[in-house]
């Protein structure tokens, strides 16, 4: 599996005092569902409007006084915060910063943060926060190129990668994917329902960050910088194509791809999972599908096996698409059924895509 910038490691830490019991969390998700779904769709429309009228939506990004920052690994650094509405970006002292570049960066991350919040219907617990904002800190050392708490605020980017990100924005107005990916760590809440269980390897937790990185960058209306030397648009297309590659080869199975964190082509199993979700969203409602999927996933029962997690995945996808997607998962893709049985895959054309229409939608 290819190790790539921004996904080397993650810190799985949630402050215990801020975690709700599962019944309360389910109740909260149910109560929030209708309002948060409407907020998601409204936010998407507003983001499109801001893209064309951004000068009317301008707000000040404030440079604050230096603060003493304690990094994830325990070392301390004095950093200079640039504070937005949702995010504060903390940078090394002694490096000249163009306020225009910092403003573009902070506003882009603010928009991406808003997209994650609206789409998931949840907010991270508080771990690393400054003035109520999610911290994105430039540090001399962390757990990878980028590092983020799971289900809680706090992102770190190692100095070499941060400075390259800053340069790309300043010179080309292109944005490195690292902080957008790491926001997918902060906004992950569904391990109980969707994470694959041992002995299988899990592609879902990281696959969420892989997939939502692309969607949050699109929602923020930023163009991606090259990814490990590959033009970002090409990289995105390569990931999106993996689902089609799997469908065109019926000899491939769940057991030798996703369950082993493997891809049918480039990259790894997390990218393959993201590709499957990309295809489902494209065929079944776009952003409406995405928001409905994540809002519903939190209401599903805890999975005690990979088969249970796949059952939940199918259930959330079918709910999001407003149609029964079991033929896609169990026949075309050959994924394990709730009883653990697996159907030999036919040619993909033998299983047409189910059609559905959610209540209140046209067409």
FENWOCOR-V75117 format. One line per field, one symbol per residue. phi: phi as a letter, one per 40 degrees, with the letter a starting at -180 (. if undefined). burial: 1 if it has 9 or more other C-alpha atoms within 8 Angstrom, else 0. Layout:
phi=???
burial=???
This chain:
phi=.ccbdgbcaabcabdccbccccdcccccccccdcccccccccccccccccdcbcccbcaccccbcdbcbbcdcgcbacbbcbbbcbbbcbbccgbcbcdccccccccccdcccccdccccgbbcccbbabfgbccbbcbcaacidbaaccgachbbbcddcccccccccccbfbbccdccccdccdbcbbddcbccbdccccbcdcddccccdcccccccfbcccdbfgcdcccdcccccccccccccbcccbdcbbdcbfbbcacgbcccccccccccccccbhgccccccccccdccccccbacdcccdcdccccccccfaccddcccbccgcccdcgcbccccddccbcccbaacdgbcg
burial=000011110100011000000000110010011001101110110011110001000000100001000010000011111111011111110000000011101111111111111111100111111000111111100111111111111111111011001101100001111111111111110100111110011111111111111101111101111110001100110111111011100101110111111111001111111111111110011111111111111110001011111111110111111111111111111111110001101111001001001000000
